Amino acid sequence: MMNKKYNIWAFCLIISCVGLAGYSLYSNLNNTWILAPPNYILLFLSLIALILGFLGFKDKRNGWTKTRSWITIILSSFTTIGLFLIVSFTLLFSSMGANEYIKTVSSTDDNYTIDFYRFNAGAAGSFGIRGELNGPLWFKKRIYLEHNADEAKVEWENDRIVSINNHTLKLDKGETYGYQ
């Protein structure tokens, strides 16, 4: 009975991980709210799915359970390898000073919080400032990107409108600067 649960849980977990990883990629490319947990958590979940997938091979009731175990093992292997490479790549470049935290600012009513980072690609690219609007849990949205800038001068016009380096954004309308 427990072997059946391993099989089903592993399959559901890896389908969820693949869906969340796909949405994370989509949200980063299209500048929407990042709702997926951080990549290292997805990596951990895909490793759990891989282990549960191997344990699910003990369930030999019919052809569908064997197929589901193979699908789980294949998907979780590829997902684990891909996420491991992404997390490694991110750690490598974040340790080289590519992204440096500058400051956090909040609106006057504390409904909006923006984290600012300085990025520098070195000889390979440009430098500038990036601002991320914080949501609940780990949710974030990139709202501000300015190349060739060293600092972020932030002034709140009211609870919903912020001016960053003389670029006004209406946060309640979802406005961004520097992102297409």
Contacts in CASP RR format, 6 or more apart in sequence:
PFRMAT RR
TARGET T0000
AUTHOR 0000-0000-0000
METHOD contacts of the structure
MODEL  1
MMNKKYNIWAFCLIISCVGLAGYSLYSNLNNTWILAPPNYILLFLSLIAL
ILGFLGFKDKRNGWTKTRSWITIILSSFTTIGLFLIVSFTLLFSSMGANE
YIKTVSSTDDNYTIDFYRFNAGAAGSFGIRGELNGPLWFKKRIYLEHNAD
EAKVEWENDRIVSINNHTLKLDKGETYGYQ
3 55 0 8 1.000
3 56 0 8 1.000
3 58 0 8 1.000
3 59 0 8 1.000
4 59 0 8 1.000
4 61 0 8 1.000
4 65 0 8 1.000
6 52 0 8 1.000
6 53 0 8 1.000
6 55 0 8 1.000
6 56 0 8 1.000
6 58 0 8 1.000
6 59 0 8 1.000
7 52 0 8 1.000
7 53 0 8 1.000
7 56 0 8 1.000
7 59 0 8 1.000
7 65 0 8 1.000
7 68 0 8 1.000
7 69 0 8 1.000
7 72 0 8 1.000
8 68 0 8 1.000
9 52 0 8 1.000
10 49 0 8 1.000
10 50 0 8 1.000
10 51 0 8 1.000
10 52 0 8 1.000
10 53 0 8 1.000
10 55 0 8 1.000
10 56 0 8 1.000
10 69 0 8 1.000
10 72 0 8 1.000
10 76 0 8 1.000
11 53 0 8 1.000
11 68 0 8 1.000
11 71 0 8 1.000
11 72 0 8 1.000
13 45 0 8 1.000
13 48 0 8 1.000
13 49 0 8 1.000
13 52 0 8 1.000
14 46 0 8 1.000
14 49 0 8 1.000
14 50 0 8 1.000
14 72 0 8 1.000
14 75 0 8 1.000
14 76 0 8 1.000
14 79 0 8 1.000
15 75 0 8 1.000
16 45 0 8 1.000
17 42 0 8 1.000
17 45 0 8 1.000
17 46 0 8 1.000
17 49 0 8 1.000
17 76 0 8 1.000
17 79 0 8 1.000
18 75 0 8 1.000
18 79 0 8 1.000
20 36 0 8 1.000
20 37 0 8 1.000
20 42 0 8 1.000
21 36 0 8 1.000
21 39 0 8 1.000
21 42 0 8 1.000
21 79 0 8 1.000
21 83 0 8 1.000
22 36 0 8 1.000
23 35 0 8 1.000
23 36 0 8 1.000
24 34 0 8 1.000
24 36 0 8 1.000
24 39 0 8 1.000
24 42 0 8 1.000
26 32 0 8 1.000
27 33 0 8 1.000
27 34 0 8 1.000
27 35 0 8 1.000
27 36 0 8 1.000
28 34 0 8 1.000
31 141 0 8 1.000
31 142 0 8 1.000
31 176 0 8 1.000
31 179 0 8 1.000
31 180 0 8 1.000
32 141 0 8 1.000
33 135 0 8 1.000
33 139 0 8 1.000
33 140 0 8 1.000
33 141 0 8 1.000
34 138 0 8 1.000
34 139 0 8 1.000
34 140 0 8 1.000
34 141 0 8 1.000
35 139 0 8 1.000
36 42 0 8 1.000
37 138 0 8 1.000
38 138 0 8 1.000
39 83 0 8 1.000
39 86 0 8 1.000
39 87 0 8 1.000
39 90 0 8 1.000
40 87 0 8 1.000
42 79 0 8 1.000
42 83 0 8 1.000
43 80 0 8 1.000
43 83 0 8 1.000
43 84 0 8 1.000
43 87 0 8 1.000
46 76 0 8 1.000
46 79 0 8 1.000
46 80 0 8 1.000
46 83 0 8 1.000
47 76 0 8 1.000
47 80 0 8 1.000
49 72 0 8 1.000
49 75 0 8 1.000
49 76 0 8 1.000
49 79 0 8 1.000
50 72 0 8 1.000
50 73 0 8 1.000
50 76 0 8 1.000
50 77 0 8 1.000
50 80 0 8 1.000
52 72 0 8 1.000
53 69 0 8 1.000
53 72 0 8 1.000
53 73 0 8 1.000
53 76 0 8 1.000
54 73 0 8 1.000
56 65 0 8 1.000
56 69 0 8 1.000
56 72 0 8 1.000
57 66 0 8 1.000
57 69 0 8 1.000
59 65 0 8 1.000
59 69 0 8 1.000
60 66 0 8 1.000
93 99 0 8 1.000
97 120 0 8 1.000
98 119 0 8 1.000
98 120 0 8 1.000
98 121 0 8 1.000
99 117 0 8 1.000
99 118 0 8 1.000
99 119 0 8 1.000
99 130 0 8 1.000
100 117 0 8 1.000
100 118 0 8 1.000
100 119 0 8 1.000
100 120 0 8 1.000
101 115 0 8 1.000
101 116 0 8 1.000
101 117 0 8 1.000
102 116 0 8 1.000
102 117 0 8 1.000
102 118 0 8 1.000
102 129 0 8 1.000
102 151 0 8 1.000
102 152 0 8 1.000
103 115 0 8 1.000
103 116 0 8 1.000
103 152 0 8 1.000
104 113 0 8 1.000
104 114 0 8 1.000
104 115 0 8 1.000
104 116 0 8 1.000
105 113 0 8 1.000
105 114 0 8 1.000
105 116 0 8 1.000
105 154 0 8 1.000
105 156 0 8 1.000
105 162 0 8 1.000
106 112 0 8 1.000
106 113 0 8 1.000
106 114 0 8 1.000
107 113 0 8 1.000
107 156 0 8 1.000
107 159 0 8 1.000
107 160 0 8 1.000
107 162 0 8 1.000
107 171 0 8 1.000
108 156 0 8 1.000
108 158 0 8 1.000
108 159 0 8 1.000
109 159 0 8 1.000
111 159 0 8 1.000
111 160 0 8 1.000
112 133 0 8 1.000
112 134 0 8 1.000
112 159 0 8 1.000
112 160 0 8 1.000
112 162 0 8 1.000
112 171 0 8 1.000
113 133 0 8 1.000
113 134 0 8 1.000
113 135 0 8 1.000
114 131 0 8 1.000
114 132 0 8 1.000
114 133 0 8 1.000
114 134 0 8 1.000
114 143 0 8 1.000
114 144 0 8 1.000
114 154 0 8 1.000
114 162 0 8 1.000
115 131 0 8 1.000
115 132 0 8 1.000
115 134 0 8 1.000
115 140 0 8 1.000
116 129 0 8 1.000
116 130 0 8 1.000
116 131 0 8 1.000
116 132 0 8 1.000
116 144 0 8 1.000
116 152 0 8 1.000
116 154 0 8 1.000
117 129 0 8 1.000
117 130 0 8 1.000
117 131 0 8 1.000
117 132 0 8 1.000
118 127 0 8 1.000
118 128 0 8 1.000
118 129 0 8 1.000
118 130 0 8 1.000
118 150 0 8 1.000
119 127 0 8 1.000
119 128 0 8 1.000
119 129 0 8 1.000
119 130 0 8 1.000
120 127 0 8 1.000
120 128 0 8 1.000
121 127 0 8 1.000
126 147 0 8 1.000
126 148 0 8 1.000
127 147 0 8 1.000
127 148 0 8 1.000
127 150 0 8 1.000
128 145 0 8 1.000
128 146 0 8 1.000
128 147 0 8 1.000
128 148 0 8 1.000
128 149 0 8 1.000
128 150 0 8 1.000
129 144 0 8 1.000
129 145 0 8 1.000
129 146 0 8 1.000
129 149 0 8 1.000
129 150 0 8 1.000
129 151 0 8 1.000
129 152 0 8 1.000
129 165 0 8 1.000
130 142 0 8 1.000
130 144 0 8 1.000
130 145 0 8 1.000
131 142 0 8 1.000
131 143 0 8 1.000
131 144 0 8 1.000
131 145 0 8 1.000
131 152 0 8 1.000
131 164 0 8 1.000
132 140 0 8 1.000
132 141 0 8 1.000
132 142 0 8 1.000
132 143 0 8 1.000
133 140 0 8 1.000
133 141 0 8 1.000
133 142 0 8 1.000
133 143 0 8 1.000
133 171 0 8 1.000
134 140 0 8 1.000
135 141 0 8 1.000
142 176 0 8 1.000
142 179 0 8 1.000
143 169 0 8 1.000
143 171 0 8 1.000
143 174 0 8 1.000
143 175 0 8 1.000
143 176 0 8 1.000
143 177 0 8 1.000
143 179 0 8 1.000
144 152 0 8 1.000
144 164 0 8 1.000
144 167 0 8 1.000
144 169 0 8 1.000
144 176 0 8 1.000
144 177 0 8 1.000
144 178 0 8 1.000
145 176 0 8 1.000
145 177 0 8 1.000
145 178 0 8 1.000
145 179 0 8 1.000
146 164 0 8 1.000
146 165 0 8 1.000
146 167 0 8 1.000
146 177 0 8 1.000
146 178 0 8 1.000
149 165 0 8 1.000
151 165 0 8 1.000
152 164 0 8 1.000
152 165 0 8 1.000
153 164 0 8 1.000
153 165 0 8 1.000
153 166 0 8 1.000
154 162 0 8 1.000
154 163 0 8 1.000
154 164 0 8 1.000
155 162 0 8 1.000
155 163 0 8 1.000
156 162 0 8 1.000
156 163 0 8 1.000
157 163 0 8 1.000
157 168 0 8 1.000
160 170 0 8 1.000
160 171 0 8 1.000
160 172 0 8 1.000
161 168 0 8 1.000
161 169 0 8 1.000
161 170 0 8 1.000
161 171 0 8 1.000
162 168 0 8 1.000
162 169 0 8 1.000
162 171 0 8 1.000
163 169 0 8 1.000
164 177 0 8 1.000
167 177 0 8 1.000
169 175 0 8 1.000
169 176 0 8 1.000
169 177 0 8 1.000
END
